């Protein structure tokens, strides 16, 4: 791993274009919508909590993909 790779992973990547900002918002919106559906349909449980946590991870990684590339 190069120092540039580390910097790319840990530096803040603001949306550099309006299109990227829109992409970030679209990802957040879709994940949030699914979170509401899961919250309504799933019984309160460890599994539900994990599903929501992993959905947060999906959102973070998807937005990282948009920001880093």
N, C-alpha and C positions, 0 to 999 in steps of 0.2 A: 504494500500500500504506500502510495506516495504522499508527501505532505499536502499536495493539492487535493488528493482524494479525501484526506481527513478534513481539510478546510471546507470542501464541498459538502461533506456530511454534517458539519457542525456550525457553519456560518448561517446567518439569517439570509434568506432569499426573498426579498420583497417582490411582489408582482411587478415585472418589468414592463408589462403592456396591459392595456385594458382587457385584452382577450384572456390573458393569464388570470387576471383578477376575476373575471367572469367564470373561468374554469374552476378556480378555487371555490367560489360561491356556489356553483352548480354541484360540486362534489359535496360540500357541507350540507346543502339543502336536501340532496337525495339521501344522504346518510341520516340526517335528522328525521326525514319522513319515515324511513324504515325503522328508526328507533321508536317513533311513536306507535307504529304498527306492532312491533314486537312487544312494546310495553303493554299495549291493550290486550294482545292475544296470548301472551305467555303467562303462566302462573308465577307468582313470586317464588324465586328459587335461586340457588347458586348458579344453575345453568342459564337462567335468564340474565343474571348479573354478568356472567362470562360472555354471553352473546352480545350484550350491550358494550362491554369492554372491548371485545374484538371488533365490533363495528367502529368504535372510536379509533382503533388501530388501523382499520381499513381507511378511514378518513385521513388520518395523519400520513400514512404511507402514500396514498393517492395524491394528496396535496404536496408531499415531498417530491414525488415524481414530476409533477407540474413545475414546481419551483426549481428543481435541480437540473432539469434537462430542457 
